[in-house]
Amino acid sequence: MVPFRSRILTLFLITPSVFAGVQEQWWNITYVQNVNPDGLFNRRAIGVNGTWPPPPLDVHTNDSLIVHVTNSLDQASTLHHHGMFFNSTSWMDGAQGVTECGIPPGGTFDYVIPVNTSDQWGTYWVHGHASGQYVDGLRSPFLLHPPQEPHVYDDEFTVVLGDWYHQEHAVLLQRFGSIANPGGAEPVPDSGLIYFAQNASYLPPKAGSSPSPTTSAVGFNENATIPFVPGKTYRLRVINTSAFSAFFFWIDGHDMRIIEVDGTDVEESPIDLLSVTVAQRYSVLVTARNDTSANWAIHANMDIEMFDTIPPALQPNVTSSVTYNQGAPLTDLGFVDAYHDVDDLSLVPLIKIAQPVATKTIDLEVIFDTMDDGTNRAMFNQVTYNSPLVPAIFSELSLGPNATVENAYGPLSFVVNHMDVVDIVVKNGDAGKHPFHLHGHKPMIVGRSSDYTSTDPALNPPIVEGQANPIRRDTVQIPSMHSATLRVVADNPGVWFFHCHIEWHLEVGLAMQFIEAPLEAQQRNTVPQKMYDNCQALNHPFSGNAAGFASTTNLEGLPLGPFPQKLGWFPKGIGAMAGCVLTAVVGMASVIWYAFGGSISEEEIEREVREAIAKKEKRGKFFGLLPRRA
């Protein structure tokens, strides 16, 4: 057991202490005032030890990592080390409502990340996984360095991409999930961010710039630069930490070669630009030019096709630079001819793992729709996800032999046996792109379809069995009407979350949970008592089925719904239709009202809509189509 050190004395330390193969970090999760990385707006953010952004983590793979967390927020918090396997200890995974209750305000927890036994290295990141806290800034790079890298380069930098909102997540979520937003238009970011790190520290702003005081130690966007020396080859680790936006990334005047994807080393693959969706990571090699007569622009352009609207104030194209000579001019070649996605199926992992034969298939169709309560929700197979009352890991460990009964975990829970080989077939029936992330595993992508409804094998090809070495990654983008088949070996007993990594979509139900090898999980390791204590402090149950009962059938009190509207003129569907119609009417009235100098808040709009719906329901009819109820 690693000796406990006084939190009082070490709370504000960011520099890690390393001893006996254990690297420790002390993170006090705090609010930070007047954060202004884009130079446009001061806001409160969530940081660590009173600073923002939270410190980058660099760990050697022969070490274990312990993050001692104190939660100084006014709400429960967690940390998720994205992409880590947490072999047979999924309660360390940090997914609130799935693998823990959360750390209560004023509470503590020690996350143990077994880097030295996970057989993982490469580029990862750590972020909050409770109440959308990473949208408000709780996110940072997490790098794992092996004793010997398979690719040769002279130096490396981490490139952090992210979207940035001027309002807090809670305010934006209330609007997004409102009946006044029946079409489900996501909050559009106010800015994009790019900044750099090296050797567990962020790079400072360019000389002569005047950044905001709170974040003056870090360079952002046009105030950020990375120094190149002519002729040297650099590894750039590109991480998209956004809540919503994908980015297209390239460097003027320089070629790139992909060498890593989500922690998987791959054969060098030349590329002109990277498409990096939310939560994905790439490493590229870039060889510096042999002259210092010019500096060169780095571009990170938001994928604006994902946005329903483009606010007039939004600058979606973010620029920073490579510096060879501080006195040289900046060369900015402007736009590229066309954007394109990375063909990840063409990438070849350096460590070969043959495709195993699937023993189980789970089909998941993605749909968004206006539900019977008038709100817009996301669904897998016409069901929207709600967090269970008891995190599923505690149900799995406390139900004994009944832990294998799928119904005990509530909707969108799938039990898989130990060493099953599972095909997760995700069919995107939505109009937008979605990045899907599986916790605790790195799936093989064994097939893609450009139209999963088609009978044309050119558009919807069958899965090719016997692939010698398919690409493996933990976050997979699936465009509209496309599908992807992810093959996973169930070799990690526990509970693992699968969800869209666009935070707004996760919040409205685009998620499910894998209950993996329950009986084996009960025989391995032990949940720390502190985790149960945290549940108790939050007044959350931590045993029994999803609703807290020692039963496989009694789920009384479990949150369910809302539900899809029924076809035809049924009361709930009509109520929702009334909401849509009335929202449009009130919206037009608002336009007219604004035109004449008036003002009306979104809260007033929603209240008027709900009052109008209530009146319609009370009369029991909509445009005379329904008879009055007896």
C-alpha positions in Angstrom: 0.0 0.0 0.0 1.4 3.4 -1.0 1.8 5.6 2.2 -0.7 8.4 2.5 0.7 11.9 2.5 -0.8 14.8 4.1 -3.3 16.5 1.7 -2.9 19.8 3.6 0.8 20.0 2.8 0.5 18.7 -0.8 -2.9 19.9 -2.0 -1.4 22.6 -4.2 1.4 20.6 -5.8 1.1 19.9 -9.4 4.5 18.4 -10.0 4.3 14.7 -9.4 6.2 12.8 -6.9 7.5 9.5 -8.1 8.7 6.7 -5.8 8.6 2.9 -5.9 7.1 2.8 -9.3 4.1 4.9 -8.3 3.4 8.4 -9.7 1.0 10.4 -7.5 -1.0 13.5 -8.4 -3.0 15.5 -5.9 -5.9 17.2 -7.7 -8.3 19.5 -5.9 -11.2 20.0 -8.3 -12.1 23.7 -8.0 -14.0 26.5 -9.6 -11.7 29.0 -11.3 -13.0 32.6 -11.9 -12.4 34.8 -14.8 -11.1 32.2 -17.2 -10.8 33.7 -20.7 -8.7 31.6 -23.1 -10.3 33.0 -26.3 -9.9 36.6 -25.1 -13.6 37.3 -25.6 -15.4 36.6 -22.3 -14.5 36.0 -18.6 -16.3 33.0 -17.2 -16.2 30.5 -14.3 -14.6 27.3 -15.3 -13.7 24.0 -13.5 -10.0 23.5 -13.0 -7.5 21.8 -10.6 -5.7 23.3 -7.6 -7.2 26.7 -8.5 -5.8 26.9 -12.0 -7.1 26.3 -15.5 -6.5 24.4 -17.7 -5.9 21.3 -15.5 -2.3 20.0 -15.6 -1.2 17.6 -18.3 -0.2 14.1 -17.1 2.9 12.3 -18.4 3.4 8.8 -17.0 5.9 6.0 -17.9 4.4 2.6 -18.5 6.5 0.9 -15.8 4.7 3.1 -13.2 1.3 3.0 -11.7 -0.6 6.3 -11.3 -2.7 7.4 -8.3 -4.7 10.6 -8.6 -5.8 11.7 -5.1 -8.9 13.8 -5.7 -10.6 16.3 -3.5 -13.9 17.7 -4.7 -14.3 21.3 -3.8 -17.3 21.9 -6.2 -20.9 22.2 -5.0 -21.9 19.1 -6.9 -20.6 15.5 -7.2 -17.6 15.0 -9.5 -15.6 12.2 -11.1 -12.5 11.7 -13.2 -12.4 9.4 -16.3 -9.1 8.4 -17.7 -10.3 8.0 -21.3 -9.2 4.9 -23.1 -7.8 3.1 -20.1 -8.8 -0.6 -19.5 -8.9 -0.7 -15.7 -8.6 -4.5 -15.9 -11.3 -6.0 -13.6 -11.5 -2.7 -11.6 -14.2 -0.8 -13.6 -15.1 1.1 -10.4 -12.0 3.2 -11.1 -13.4 4.2 -14.5 -15.1 7.3 -13.3 -18.4 7.1 -15.2 -21.0 8.5 -12.8 -24.1 6.4 -12.5 -22.4 3.4 -14.2 -19.2 2.7 -12.2 -19.6 5.0 -9.2 -22.0 7.4 -7.5 -19.5 10.3 -7.6 -17.3 12.1 -5.2 -19.6 14.3 -3.0 -18.9 18.0 -2.4 -16.1 18.2 0.1 -15.3 14.5 -0.4 -12.3 12.6 -1.6 -11.3 9.6 -3.6 -8.1 8.0 -4.9 -8.2 6.8 -8.5 -5.8 4.0 -9.1 -4.8 3.8 -12.8 -2.8 0.6 -13.3 -0.6 1.8 -16.1 2.1 -0.7 -15.4 -0.2 -3.7 -15.9 -2.6 -2.5 -18.6 -0.2 -3.1 -21.5 -1.2 0.4 -22.9 0.8 3.4 -24.1 0.2 6.3 -26.3 -2.0 9.3 -26.3 -5.0 9.6 -23.9 -6.8 12.2 -21.9 -8.5 12.6 -18.6 -11.8 14.4 -18.1 -14.8 14.8 -15.8 -17.6 12.3 -16.3 -20.3 13.8 -14.2 -22.9 16.5 -15.0 -21.0 17.6 -18.1 -18.1 19.1 -16.1 -15.6 18.6 -18.8 -17.7 21.0 -20.9 -16.8 23.6 -18.2 -13.1 22.8 -18.4 -12.3 19.7 -16.4 -10.1 18.0 -19.1 -6.4 17.6 -19.8 -3.9 15.4 -21.8 -2.8 12.1 -20.4 0.3 10.5 -22.1 1.8 7.1 -21.5 5.4 6.6 -22.5 6.9 3.2 -23.1 10.6 2.4 -22.5 11.1 2.3 -26.3 8.9 4.0 -28.9 8.5 2.1 -32.1 8.8 5.2 -34.3 11.8 7.5 -34.4 11.6 11.2 -33.8 13.6 14.0 -32.2 11.1 15.6 -29.9 7.3 15.8 -29.3 4.5 18.3 -28.5 0.9 17.7 -27.5 -1.7 19.6 -29.5 -4.9 20.2 -27.5 -8.0 21.1 -29.5 -11.3 22.0 -27.9 -14.5 23.9 -28.2 -15.3 26.6 -25.7 -18.6 28.0 -24.4 -19.1 31.3 -22.6 -22.1 30.0 -20.6 -21.9 27.1 -18.2 -23.0 23.6 -19.1 -26.0 23.6 -16.7 -27.5 26.7 -18.4 -26.9 25.3 -21.9 -28.3 21.9 -21.0 -31.5 23.3 -19.6 -32.1 25.1 -23.0 -31.1 22.1 -25.0 -33.4 19.7 -23.2 -36.3 22.2 -23.1 -39.7 21.8 -24.8 -38.9 25.1 -26.5 -36.2 23.1 -28.5 -38.2 20.3 -29.9 -35.9 19.9 -32.9 -32.9 19.2 -30.6 -30.6 21.9 -31.9 -27.3 21.6 -29.9 -25.6 24.5 -28.2 -23.1 25.9 -30.7 -19.7 26.7 -29.2 -18.6 30.4 -28.9 -15.0 29.6 -29.8 -12.5 27.0 -30.8 -9.3 26.5 -28.8 -5.8 25.2 -29.7 -2.9 25.1 -27.2 0.2 23.0 -26.7 2.0 21.0 -24.0 5.4 19.4 -23.6 7.0 17.5 -20.7 3.9 17.7 -18.5 3.7 21.5 -18.9 1.7 23.8 -21.1 3.6 26.1 -23.5 3.5 29.8 -22.7 2.1 32.5 -24.9 4.1 34.1 -27.6 6.4 36.9 -26.6 4.7 40.3 -26.9 1.1 38.9 -26.5 -1.3 40.1 -23.8 -3.3 37.1 -22.6 -6.0 37.2 -19.9 -4.5 37.2 -16.4 -6.1 34.0 -15.1 -4.7 32.0 -18.1 -1.6 34.1 -18.8 0.8 31.2 -18.3 -0.6 29.3 -21.3 -0.7 30.3 -25.0 -4.0 29.9 -26.8 -4.9 30.2 -30.5 -3.0 33.1 -32.2 -1.0 33.6 -29.0 0.2 30.0 -29.1 3.2 28.6 -31.0 5.4 25.6 -31.1 9.2 26.0 -31.8 10.7 24.0 -34.6 14.4 23.5 -35.4 15.2 23.0 -39.1 15.6 19.4 -40.1 14.3 17.8 -36.9 11.3 15.4 -36.9 8.6 16.0 -34.3 5.8 13.9 -33.0 2.6 15.9 -32.6 0.0 14.2 -30.4 -3.4 15.7 -31.4 -6.3 15.4 -28.9 -9.8 16.7 -29.4 -11.2 17.5 -26.0 -14.4 19.1 -27.3 -18.0 18.7 -26.1 -19.4 18.9 -29.6 -17.1 20.1 -32.4 -14.9 18.0 -34.6 -11.9 19.7 -36.1 -9.8 19.6 -39.3 -6.2 20.0 -38.5 -3.2 20.7 -40.8 0.1 22.8 -40.9 0.8 25.0 -43.9 4.0 24.0 -45.7 4.5 20.7 -43.8 3.7 17.1 -44.5 2.2 14.8 -41.8 2.4 11.0 -41.4 0.0 9.3 -39.0 1.8 6.9 -36.5 -0.8 6.4 -33.8 -4.6 6.2 -33.4 -6.2 6.3 -29.9 -3.2 4.6 -28.3 -2.7 2.1 -31.2 0.7 2.4 -33.0 0.3 2.1 -36.8 2.5 2.0 -39.8 3.4 5.5 -41.1 0.5 6.8 -43.3 0.9 10.1 -45.1 -2.0 12.5 -44.8 -2.6 16.1 -45.8 -5.1 16.9 -43.0 -6.5 15.2 -40.0 -10.2 15.0 -39.2 -10.4 14.6 -35.5 -13.8 14.1 -33.9 -14.6 14.5 -30.2 -12.4 12.3 -27.9 -10.2 11.0 -30.7 -6.4 11.2 -30.7 -3.8 11.0 -33.4 0.0 11.2 -33.4 1.6 12.5 -36.6 5.3 12.9 -37.5 6.2 16.3 -39.0 9.7 17.0 -40.3 10.7 20.6 -40.0 11.7 22.6 -43.0 15.4 23.4 -43.7 15.1 27.2 -43.6 14.1 29.8 -41.0 13.0 32.6 -43.4 9.3 32.1 -42.5 7.0 30.8 -39.8 4.0 28.8 -40.7 0.3 28.7 -39.8 -1.3 25.8 -37.9 -5.0 25.4 -38.7 -7.7 23.9 -36.6 -11.0 24.4 -38.4 -14.3 23.4 -36.7 -16.5 21.1 -38.7 -19.4 23.6 -39.0 -21.6 21.0 -40.8 -22.3 19.7 -37.3 -23.9 23.0 -36.2 -27.6 23.8 -36.9 -26.7 27.5 -37.0 -23.5 29.5 -37.3 -23.6 32.4 -34.8 -22.4 35.7 -36.5 -19.7 36.1 -33.7 -18.3 32.6 -34.1 -14.8 32.3 -35.7 -14.8 28.6 -36.5 -11.3 28.6 -38.0 -8.6 28.7 -35.3 -5.0 29.5 -36.1 -1.8 29.2 -34.2 1.8 28.8 -35.6 5.1 27.0 -36.0 8.0 29.3 -35.1 11.4 28.9 -36.7 12.5 32.5 -36.2 10.7 35.1 -34.0 11.6 37.8 -36.4 10.3 36.0 -39.5 6.9 36.7 -41.1 4.0 34.2 -40.7 3.0 32.3 -43.9 -0.7 31.5 -43.9 -1.9 29.7 -47.0 -5.6 29.9 -46.1 -8.2 27.3 -46.8 -7.7 23.8 -48.3 -9.6 22.7 -51.3 -11.8 20.2 -49.5 -12.1 18.5 -46.1 -12.1 14.8 -45.8 -12.2 12.2 -43.1 -9.4 9.9 -42.1 -9.9 6.4 -43.6 -9.2 4.6 -40.4 -9.9 1.2 -42.0 -6.8 1.6 -44.1 -4.5 2.1 -41.1 -2.3 -0.9 -40.1 -1.5 -1.5 -36.4 2.2 -2.4 -35.7 1.2 -5.1 -33.3 -0.8 -7.6 -35.2 -4.0 -9.1 -33.7 -6.1 -11.2 -36.0 -9.9 -10.8 -36.1 -11.6 -13.4 -33.8 -14.8 -15.0 -34.8 -17.9 -13.3 -33.4 -20.2 -15.3 -31.1 -22.8 -12.5 -30.3 -24.2 -9.5 -32.1 -25.8 -6.4 -30.7 -27.5 -4.1 -33.1 -28.0 -0.5 -32.1 -29.8 2.0 -34.3 -29.4 5.7 -33.5 -32.5 7.8 -33.7 -33.3 11.3 -32.4 -37.0 12.3 -32.1 -39.4 14.6 -30.4 -40.8 12.5 -27.5 -44.2 12.2 -25.8 -43.3 15.0 -23.4 -42.4 17.4 -26.2 -38.6 17.2 -25.7 -36.1 15.9 -28.2 -34.2 12.8 -27.0 -31.6 10.4 -28.4 -32.3 6.7 -28.5 -30.7 3.4 -29.2 -33.4 1.1 -30.7 -36.2 3.5 -29.8 -35.2 3.6 -26.1 -33.5 6.6 -24.4 -31.0 5.9 -21.6 -31.5 7.0 -18.0 -29.0 6.4 -15.3 -30.1 3.7 -12.9 -30.5 4.5 -9.2 -27.8 2.0 -8.4 -24.6 2.2 -10.5 -24.5 -1.0 -12.6 -21.1 -2.1 -11.2 -22.6 -2.3 -7.7 -25.6 -4.3 -9.0 -23.3 -6.7 -10.8 -21.3 -7.3 -7.6 -24.2 -7.6 -5.2 -26.8 -9.7 -7.0 -25.0 -13.0 -6.7 -26.1 -15.6 -9.3 -28.9 -13.2 -10.4 -26.3 -10.8 -11.7 -26.5 -12.6 -15.1 -30.2 -11.5 -15.5 -30.2 -8.7 -17.9 -33.6 -7.2 -16.8 -32.1 -6.4 -13.3 -30.0 -3.6 -14.8 -32.8 -1.7 -16.6 -33.2 -0.8 -20.2 -30.2 -0.5 -22.6 -28.2 -3.0 -20.5 -26.6 -5.9 -22.2 -25.1 -8.9 -20.3 -22.2 -10.6 -22.1 -20.4 -13.7 -20.9 -16.7 -13.9 -20.2 -14.7 -14.2 -23.5 -17.7 -13.7 -25.7 -16.7 -12.1 -29.0 -19.3 -9.4 -29.5 -20.1 -7.5 -32.7 -21.6 -4.1 -31.8 -23.3 -2.9 -35.0 -24.0 0.8 -34.7 -26.4 2.2 -37.4 -26.6 6.0 -37.5 -30.2 6.9 -38.5 -29.6 10.5 -37.4 -28.8 13.4 -39.7 -25.5 14.2 -38.0 -22.2 12.5 -37.3 -21.6 10.8 -34.0 -18.4 9.7 -32.2 -19.0 6.6 -30.2 -16.7 5.6 -27.3 -16.5 2.2 -25.5 -15.1 2.3 -22.0 -12.7 -0.5 -20.8 -11.9 -1.8 -24.3 -10.4 -0.9 -27.7 -12.7 -2.4 -30.3 -11.6 -3.6 -33.7 -13.4 -1.8 -36.6 -14.2 -4.8 -38.8 -16.6 -3.2 -41.2 -18.2 0.1 -42.3 -21.3 0.8 -44.5 -22.1 4.1 -46.2 -25.8 3.2 -46.2 -26.9 0.6 -43.7 -30.4 0.5 -45.3 -29.1 -0.5 -48.7 -29.1 -3.9 -50.3 -26.3 -2.8 -52.6 -23.1 -4.6 -51.4 -21.1 -1.6 -52.6 -22.8 0.6 -50.1 -23.5 -1.9 -47.4 -20.9 -4.6 -47.7 -20.9 -7.8 -45.7 -18.3 -8.2 -43.0 -15.1 -9.8 -44.2 -14.1 -12.6 -41.8 -10.5 -13.6 -41.3 -9.0 -10.1 -41.3 -5.4 -10.4 -40.3 -5.0 -7.1 -38.5 -8.0 -4.7 -38.4 -7.5 -1.2 -36.9 -8.3 -0.9 -33.2 -9.5 2.4 -31.6 -11.7 3.4 -28.7 -13.6 6.3 -30.3 -15.3 5.7 -33.7 -17.0 8.4 -35.8 -20.1 7.2 -37.8 -21.6 9.6 -40.3 -25.3 9.9 -41.1 -26.9 6.7 -42.5 -23.5 5.0 -42.1 -22.9 2.0 -39.9 -19.8 0.6 -38.2 -19.2 -2.9 -36.8 -17.0 -3.0 -33.7 -15.7 -6.3 -32.6 -14.9 -6.7 -28.9 -13.5 -9.6 -26.9 -15.3 -9.6 -23.5 -12.1 -10.2 -21.5 -12.5 -7.5 -18.9 -15.1 -8.4 -16.3 -17.0 -5.4 -14.9 -19.4 -2.8 -16.3 -18.5 -0.6 -19.3 -20.3 2.4 -20.7 -20.9 2.9 -24.4 -22.1 6.3 -25.5 -21.9 9.1 -28.0 -19.1 11.4 -26.9 -20.9 14.5 -28.0 -21.8 15.6 -24.4 -25.2 17.0 -25.4 -26.2 13.7 -26.9 -25.0 11.7 -23.9 -27.1 14.0 -21.7 -30.3 13.2 -23.7 -29.8 9.4 -23.7 -27.5 8.2 -26.4 -25.8 5.6 -24.2 -26.0 2.0 -23.0 -24.0 -0.2 -20.7 -22.3 -3.6 -21.0 -22.5 -5.9 -18.0 -19.5 -8.0 -18.7 -18.9 -11.4 -17.1 -20.8 -10.8 -13.9 -19.9 -14.0 -12.1 -16.2 -13.6 -12.9 -16.4 -9.9 -11.8 -17.6 -11.1 -8.4 -14.5 -13.2 -7.9 -12.0 -10.4 -8.7 -10.7 -7.6 -6.6 -12.7 -5.5 -4.1 -14.4 -2.2 -4.3 -12.7 0.3 -1.9 -14.9 1.1 1.1 -14.5 4.8 0.3 -16.5 4.4 -2.8 -19.5 3.0 -0.9 -19.0 5.8 1.7 -19.3 8.4 -1.1 -22.5 6.8 -2.3 -23.9 7.0 1.2 -22.9 10.6 1.5 -24.8 11.4 -1.7 -27.8 9.4 -0.4 -27.5 7.0 -3.3 -28.2 3.2 -3.0 -25.3 0.9 -3.8 -26.6 -2.6 -3.8 -29.4 -4.6 -5.4 -30.8 -4.2 -8.9 -31.0 -0.9 -10.9 -33.7 0.4 -8.5 -32.1 -0.8 -5.3 -34.1 -4.1 -4.7 -32.7 -7.6 -4.3 -34.8 -8.7 -7.2 -34.5 -9.2 -10.9 -38.0 -8.0 -11.7 -39.0 -5.3 -9.2 -37.7 -2.0 -10.7 -40.2 0.3 -9.0 -38.9 3.9 -9.0 -36.4 3.4 -11.8 -36.3 6.4 -14.1 -37.8 5.6 -17.5 -38.7 7.6 -20.6 -39.7 9.8 -22.1 -41.0 7.6 -24.9 -41.4 7.9 -28.7 -44.7 9.4 -29.8 -47.3 6.8 -31.0 -48.3 7.0 -34.6 -51.7 8.5 -35.3 -53.6 11.0 -33.3 -53.1 9.8 -29.7 -53.2 12.2 -26.8 -49.6 12.2 -25.8 -48.4 12.5 -29.4 -50.9 15.2 -30.0 -49.7 17.0 -26.9 -46.1 16.9 -28.3 -47.4 18.0 -31.7 -49.2 20.9 -30.1 -45.9 21.8 -28.4 -44.1 21.8 -31.8 -46.8 23.9 -33.4 -47.2 26.3 -30.5 -43.4 26.6 -30.2 -43.3 27.7 -33.9 -46.2 30.2 -33.4 -44.6 31.6 -30.2 -41.3 31.7 -32.1 -42.8 33.8 -34.9 -44.5 36.0 -32.4 -41.1 36.5 -30.7 -39.6 37.6 -34.0 -42.3 40.1 -34.5 -42.0 41.2 -30.8 -38.3 41.7 -31.2 -38.8 43.6 -34.4 -40.9 46.2 -32.5 -38.3 46.5 -29.7 -39.8 44.1 -27.2 -38.0 41.2 -25.5 -39.0 37.8 -24.2 -36.9 35.2 -22.5 -36.6 31.5 -23.4 -38.1 30.7 -20.0 -41.2 32.8 -20.8 -41.4 31.0 -24.2 -41.3 27.6 -22.5 -43.9 28.6 -19.9 -46.3 29.9 -22.5 -45.9 26.7 -24.6 -46.5 24.5 -21.5 -49.5 26.5 -20.5 -51.0 26.2 -24.0 -50.4 22.4 -24.0 -52.0 22.0 -20.6 -55.1 23.9 -21.9 -55.3 21.6 -24.9 -55.0 18.5 -22.8 -57.6 19.7 -20.3 -60.1 20.2 -23.2 -59.1 16.7 -24.5 -58.8 17.7 -28.1 -56.4 19.2 -30.6 -58.1 21.0 -33.5 -61.2 19.0 -32.9 -59.5 15.7 -33.7 -60.0 14.0 -30.3 -63.2 13.6 -28.4 -63.3 14.9 -24.9 -62.4 12.3 -22.3 -65.1 10.9 -20.1 
